[in-house]
Amino acid sequence: MTIEIDRARVSGTAANELSAEVAGILEAFRPYRAEFRDGLSIRIGWGPFVLRRDANDVYTVVAPQYDERPIDGVTDDLTLALRTLVGQTLVLSRAGITEPVPTSFDQDLIIANRAKGAARWALARTEPRPHDSGWYIDVYPTPPGSEALAPSEMTRYPAAQLLQMKKHAVRALFLPPGVAAVVSDDGVEVIFREGDFSILAQGPL
């Protein structure tokens, strides 16, 4: 898809079902026309969308290659970036969250080692810090009497690595502290408030 913004051509590519989302991303650059240059970046969701200059006044929107380890490249296929954004937006909408707390794709989260490969995860969050999303992930249900783990029983990962471990978990990452989720390979199963266990949404989402 290509649009014109004050004599500049801006293009973006993704799976066909994401055409409306591609159009939205392209239009998001319109207010920044006076700043157009190679590498101009705007953050929407958990990561940036970036202009790549292909020729004079000809640009392509690219995004980080989220499925690479480490993430040190970009791709002009926006499918993964947009599917992640759509999933995060859906979870917030269904749960009625009007004040989301963002997580950046390169912020850390902590995963209990016993959760790796488990069918279901429990996601809970404390207040985030600059390089720490505040997210803690454990197996669900948590085995009785084993809630407190030693540091050696947990591992830090960048948030984007969830895409290789349990991809639907990234959809829950904009939930605020105090709101938890249970995630499986099918999607986000349930979202609830930790204080009173009231259910905000049920899935899979």
Protein Blocks (a to p, Z undefined) as FASTA:
>chain_A
ZZdeehiacdddddfklmmmmmmmmmmmmmmmmmgcehiacdehjbdcddddfbghiacd
ddddfkbccdfbdcfbfklmmmmmmmmmmmmmmnopabdcdddfkbccdddfklgopabd
cdddddddfklgoiacddddddehilbccfklpccddfklmmmmommlmmmmmpcehiac
dddfkbcfbdcdfklopafbdcdZZ
